[in-house]
């Protein structure tokens, strides 16, 4: 089982997709139960992005596409914190 599959097993209700976005700033996103991960990013980024998006799934409600909105900034910071915490717990 790959590391990404371990994360997928934590959330069987989500579907994880690799997509190709030629933008170094795009790592991934979540839309409903679909998690999109940029395949152009390094493998370790896939894991952190998957955990980041699952944190949004578990904790956030609403549209966070406006990166300048205060609620979006708070949600992104929280998702980053959760992703790093769970990554460290799962993979050391």
LUMDREN-84033 format. One record per atom (N, C-alpha, C, CB): x, z, y; atom name. Coordinates in steps of 0.2 Angstrom, whole numbers. Glycine has a CB too. Layout:
N
{{X,Z,Y},"CA"} ...
END
This chain:
92
{{4,0,-6},"N"} {{0,0,0},"CA"} {{4,0,6},"C"} {{-5,6,0},"CB"} {{3,-4,11},"N"} {{7,-5,17},"CA"} {{5,1,22},"C"} {{6,-12,20},"CB"} {{9,2,27},"N"} {{7,7,32},"CA"} {{1,5,35},"C"} {{13,8,37},"CB"} {{0,-1,37},"N"} {{-6,-3,40},"CA"} {{-12,-2,36},"C"} {{-6,-10,43},"CB"} {{-12,-3,29},"N"} {{-17,-2,25},"CA"} {{-19,6,24},"C"} {{-15,-4,18},"CB"} {{-14,10,25},"N"} {{-15,17,25},"CA"} {{-20,19,31},"C"} {{-9,21,26},"CB"} {{-18,16,37},"N"} {{-23,17,43},"CA"} {{-30,14,42},"C"} {{-19,14,49},"CB"} {{-30,8,39},"N"} {{-36,5,37},"CA"} {{-41,10,33},"C"} {{-35,-2,34},"CB"} {{-37,13,28},"N"} {{-41,17,23},"CA"} {{-44,23,27},"C"} {{-36,20,18},"CB"} {{-41,26,32},"N"} {{-44,31,36},"CA"} {{-50,29,39},"C"} {{-39,33,42},"CB"} {{-51,23,41},"N"} {{-57,21,44},"CA"} {{-60,15,40},"C"} {{-56,19,51},"CB"} {{-63,16,35},"N"} {{-66,10,31},"CA"} {{-72,6,35},"C"} {{-69,13,24},"CB"} {{-75,10,40},"N"} {{-80,7,43},"CA"} {{-78,1,48},"C"} {{-84,12,47},"CB"} {{-71,1,50},"N"} {{-68,-4,54},"CA"} {{-65,-9,50},"C"} {{-63,0,58},"CB"} {{-65,-15,54},"N"} {{-61,-21,51},"CA"} {{-55,-23,55},"C"} {{-66,-27,50},"CB"} {{-50,-23,53},"N"} {{-44,-25,56},"CA"} {{-42,-32,56},"C"} {{-38,-20,54},"CB"} {{-40,-35,61},"N"} {{-39,-42,62},"CA"} {{-32,-43,65},"C"} {{-44,-46,65},"CB"} {{-28,-48,63},"N"} {{-22,-50,66},"CA"} {{-24,-56,70},"C"} {{-16,-51,62},"CB"} {{-23,-56,76},"N"} {{-24,-62,81},"CA"} {{-17,-64,84},"C"} {{-30,-61,86},"CB"} {{-17,-70,86},"N"} {{-11,-72,90},"CA"} {{-12,-73,97},"C"} {{-8,-79,87},"CB"} {{-9,-68,101},"N"} {{-10,-69,108},"CA"} {{-3,-69,111},"C"} {{-14,-63,111},"CB"} {{-2,-75,115},"N"} {{5,-76,117},"CA"} {{6,-72,124},"C"} {{7,-83,118},"CB"} {{5,-66,124},"N"} {{6,-62,130},"CA"} {{9,-55,128},"C"} {{-1,-60,133},"CB"} {{15,-54,131},"N"} {{18,-48,128},"CA"} {{15,-41,130},"C"} {{25,-48,131},"CB"} {{10,-42,135},"N"} {{7,-36,137},"CA"} {{0,-34,133},"C"} {{5,-36,145},"CB"} {{-2,-39,129},"N"} {{-8,-38,125},"CA"} {{-5,-35,118},"C"} {{-12,-44,124},"CB"} {{-8,-29,116},"N"} {{-6,-26,110},"CA"} {{-12,-26,105},"C"} {{-4,-19,111},"CB"} {{-18,-25,108},"N"} {{-24,-25,104},"CA"} {{-30,-23,107},"C"} {{-23,-21,97},"CB"} {{-36,-23,104},"N"} {{-42,-21,107},"CA"} {{-47,-19,101},"C"} {{-45,-26,112},"CB"} {{-52,-16,103},"N"} {{-58,-15,99},"CA"} {{-64,-17,102},"C"} {{-58,-7,97},"CB"} {{-68,-20,98},"N"} {{-75,-23,100},"CA"} {{-79,-21,94},"C"} {{-75,-31,101},"CB"} {{-83,-16,95},"N"} {{-88,-14,90},"CA"} {{-84,-11,84},"C"} {{-92,-19,87},"CB"} {{-85,-13,78},"N"} {{-81,-11,73},"CA"} {{-75,-16,71},"C"} {{-85,-10,67},"CB"} {{-73,-20,75},"N"} {{-68,-25,74},"CA"} {{-62,-23,78},"C"} {{-70,-32,76},"CB"} {{-56,-22,75},"N"} {{-50,-20,79},"CA"} {{-45,-26,78},"C"} {{-46,-14,75},"CB"} {{-43,-28,84},"N"} {{-39,-34,85},"CA"} {{-32,-32,86},"C"} {{-42,-39,90},"CB"} {{-27,-34,82},"N"} {{-20,-32,83},"CA"} {{-16,-39,85},"C"} {{-17,-28,77},"CB"} {{-12,-39,90},"N"} {{-8,-45,91},"CA"} {{-2,-46,86},"C"} {{-5,-44,99},"CB"} {{-3,-51,83},"N"} {{2,-52,77},"CA"} {{9,-54,80},"C"} {{0,-58,73},"CB"} {{9,-56,86},"N"} {{16,-57,89},"CA"} {{20,-51,91},"C"} {{15,-61,96},"CB"} {{17,-45,91},"N"} {{20,-39,92},"CA"} {{24,-37,86},"C"} {{15,-33,95},"CB"} {{29,-32,87},"N"} {{33,-30,81},"CA"} {{28,-26,76},"C"} {{39,-26,83},"CB"} {{30,-25,70},"N"} {{26,-22,65},"CA"} {{25,-15,67},"C"} {{30,-22,58},"CB"} {{30,-11,70},"N"} {{28,-4,72},"CA"} {{23,-4,77},"C"} {{35,-1,74},"CB"} {{23,-9,81},"N"} {{18,-9,87},"CA"} {{11,-10,83},"C"} {{19,-15,92},"CB"} {{10,-14,78},"N"} {{4,-14,74},"CA"} {{1,-8,73},"C"} {{5,-19,68},"CB"} {{5,-3,70},"N"} {{3,3,68},"CA"} {{1,8,74},"C"} {{9,7,64},"CB"} {{5,8,79},"N"} {{3,12,85},"CA"} {{-4,9,88},"C"} {{9,12,90},"CB"} {{-4,2,88},"N"} {{-10,-1,91},"CA"} {{-16,1,87},"C"} {{-9,-8,92},"CB"} {{-16,0,80},"N"} {{-21,2,76},"CA"} {{-24,9,77},"C"} {{-19,1,69},"CB"} {{-19,14,78},"N"} {{-21,21,79},"CA"} {{-23,22,86},"C"} {{-14,25,78},"CB"} {{-21,18,91},"N"} {{-23,18,97},"CA"} {{-31,16,98},"C"} {{-19,14,102},"CB"} {{-32,11,94},"N"} {{-39,8,94},"CA"} {{-44,12,90},"C"} {{-39,1,92},"CB"} {{-41,15,85},"N"} {{-46,20,81},"CA"} {{-47,26,85},"C"} {{-43,22,75},"CB"} {{-42,28,90},"N"} {{-44,34,94},"CA"} {{-49,32,99},"C"} {{-37,36,98},"CB"} {{-49,26,102},"N"} {{-55,24,106},"CA"} {{-61,24,102},"C"} {{-53,17,109},"CB"} {{-61,22,96},"N"} {{-67,21,92},"CA"} {{-70,28,91},"C"} {{-66,18,85},"CB"} {{-66,33,90},"N"} {{-68,40,88},"CA"} {{-70,44,95},"C"} {{-63,44,85},"CB"} {{-67,42,100},"N"} {{-68,47,106},"CA"} {{-72,43,112},"C"} {{-62,49,108},"CB"} {{-72,37,113},"N"} {{-74,34,119},"CA"} {{-80,30,118},"C"} {{-69,29,121},"CB"} {{-84,29,123},"N"} {{-90,25,124},"CA"} {{-90,22,130},"C"} {{-97,30,123},"CB"} {{-91,15,130},"N"} {{-92,12,136},"CA"} {{-87,6,137},"C"} {{-90,16,142},"CB"} {{-87,3,143},"N"} {{-82,-3,144},"CA"} {{-76,-1,148},"C"} {{-86,-9,148},"CB"} {{-70,-2,145},"N"} {{-64,1,148},"CA"} {{-60,-5,149},"C"} {{-60,6,143},"CB"} {{-63,-11,151},"N"} {{-59,-17,153},"CA"} {{-56,-17,159},"C"} {{-63,-23,152},"CB"} {{-58,-13,164},"N"} {{-55,-12,171},"CA"} {{-50,-7,171},"C"} {{-61,-10,176},"CB"} {{-44,-10,170},"N"} {{-38,-5,170},"CA"} {{-37,-1,176},"C"} {{-32,-9,169},"CB"} {{-40,-2,182},"N"} {{-39,2,188},"CA"} {{-44,7,189},"C"} {{-39,-3,194},"CB"} {{-49,7,184},"N"} {{-54,13,184},"CA"} {{-51,19,182},"C"} {{-60,10,180},"CB"} {{-53,25,185},"N"} {{-50,31,183},"CA"} {{-52,33,176},"C"} {{-52,37,188},"CB"} {{-59,32,174},"N"} {{-61,33,167},"CA"} {{-57,29,162},"C"} {{-68,32,166},"CB"} {{-55,23,164},"N"} {{-51,19,159},"CA"} {{-44,22,158},"C"} {{-51,12,162},"CB"} {{-41,24,164},"N"} {{-35,27,164},"CA"} {{-34,33,160},"C"} {{-32,28,171},"CB"} {{-39,37,160},"N"} {{-40,43,156},"CA"} {{-41,42,149},"C"} {{-45,48,159},"CB"} {{-45,37,147},"N"} {{-46,35,140},"CA"} {{-40,32,137},"C"} {{-52,30,140},"CB"} {{-36,28,141},"N"} {{-30,25,138},"CA"} {{-25,30,137},"C"} {{-28,20,143},"CB"} {{-24,35,142},"N"} {{-19,40,141},"CA"} {{-21,44,135},"C"} {{-19,45,147},"CB"} {{-27,46,134},"N"} {{-29,50,128},"CA"} {{-28,46,122},"C"} {{-37,52,129},"CB"} {{-30,40,122},"N"} {{-29,36,115},"CA"} {{-21,35,114},"C"} {{-32,29,116},"CB"} {{-17,34,119},"N"} {{-10,34,118},"CA"} {{-7,41,115},"C"} {{-6,33,124},"CB"} {{-10,46,118},"N"} {{-8,53,115},"CA"} {{-10,54,108},"C"} {{-11,58,119},"CB"} {{-16,52,106},"N"} {{-19,53,99},"CA"} {{-15,48,95},"C"} {{-26,51,99},"CB"} {{-14,42,97},"N"} {{-10,37,92},"CA"} {{-3,40,91},"C"} {{-9,30,96},"CB"} {{1,42,95},"N"} {{7,45,94},"CA"} {{7,51,90},"C"} {{11,47,101},"CB"} {{2,56,91},"N"} {{1,62,87},"CA"} {{0,60,80},"C"} {{-4,66,90},"CB"} {{-5,56,78},"N"} {{-7,54,72},"CA"} {{-1,50,68},"C"} {{-13,49,72},"CB"} {{2,45,72},"N"} {{8,42,69},"CA"} {{13,46,67},"C"} {{11,37,75},"CB"} {{15,51,71},"N"} {{20,56,69},"CA"} {{18,60,63},"C"} {{22,61,75},"CB"} {{12,62,62},"N"} {{9,65,56},"CA"} {{9,61,50},"C"} {{2,68,58},"CB"} {{8,55,51},"N"} {{7,50,45},"CA"} {{14,48,43},"C"} {{3,44,47},"CB"} {{18,46,48},"N"} {{24,42,46},"CA"} {{31,46,48},"C"} {{24,36,49},"CB"} {{30,52,51},"N"} {{36,56,52},"CA"} {{39,53,58},"C"} {{41,56,47},"CB"} 
END
